[in-house]
């Protein structure tokens, strides 16, 4: 709690941190710790190199006591913030943003340590990030699980940075591999969904009995002609009249509240059933079409006036499951990438296939959560490996990290939902990095 309170929302770490696993091309990333200065591209394409590694180091030195405190989570692995779950939808989760901020601090510290050659300290920083993720495993709210996924993503990028070093030891990699192997996202997501389904029952009854609860949900509306980027002074939430609020409250309470409640329960059950099937079959491809079809049916099968609907629907839950599947896929790929590095340290080259990693570096080759088949691996003739998942389309495109035909994006994020395959990035060459900064994406 002291660390969460003390770590500031300012300085280099917050305004201009070194970019971890900075994607500059599909399937290619630049190591942030290797740069001579901490550079962030501005919108006009001019790099800002006013922050130095020394600036970052000074800030980390001031915060070192708070950052070191997260290492204690490995000995006390359960985070408990004494939440009062009886508060239902009014439950405040104010600690989540500071937890994510702490992970960003630890990531910046890891890159600084790598830049200074302190690989062991960098590994400890990443293990602390994973300890935060692990500490929230049993948290039952859906938003907490989505924060876990976001924090784990920070850990993925920082781990990639460590794997680009040449002076990391097998012992350090083993220390890093263990927490990645022990993490899990699917079961925690399912438990959160079960809890959220119960919350629907509780919240529906409370809203039927309380005008104040109803007013919180439908007391305001946004101007229909507001632009995508809202100017809150001109297009902010508009207070609805007392007459309309009371009129809609009575309509909803007597005619649509039970319909809303039932739709929400059924929609959540669709995602819960899909998650259970995924747990057993380990194939998202086998359940995603039926899940999407059933959710669409629930959303289109009900209606009411003035768009007064959906209070208890699962609008974002199908998308949340997709995010969890991406996190689980990334976790498996990271575990393999660490094992590959350990193999290379011992043998001087990468293995011909993933089975060569067992049982010394892996107990078993992880399956691709997207299609339930072994994750793909190829060793090229130049000694560089290709490690990938088939991605959300479920088709093996031979390790092609490009976006699907007709999809345009300036983001080269390796797990883009529209990427043909989710390819674990290889380090970009010096020429590729120079070309990126000379011609940054718009």
Secondary structure, DSSP 8 states (H G I E B T S, - for coil): -HHHHHS-S-HHHHHS---TTEEEETTEEE-GGGSSS--EE-TTS-EE----HHHHHHHHHHHHHHHHHGGGGGTS--------GGGGGG---THHHHHHHHHHHHHHHHHHHHHTT-HHHHHHHHHHHHHHHHHTTT--SHHHHHHHHHHHHHHHHHHHHHTT-SS--HHHHHHHHHHHHH--SHHHHHHHHHHHHHHHHHHHHHHHH-HHHHHHHHSEEE-TT--SS--HHHHSEEE--HHHHHHHHHHIIIIIHHHHHHHHHHHHHHHHHHHHHHHHH--GGGTHHHHHHHHHHHHHS---GGG---TT--TTHHHHHHHHHHHHHHHHHHHHHHHHHHHHHHHSS--SSGGGGBTTTBSS--B-TTTSSB-EEEE-TTS-EEEEE-TTTT---SS--SB-TT---S---TT-TTBSSEE--EE--HHHHHHHHHS---
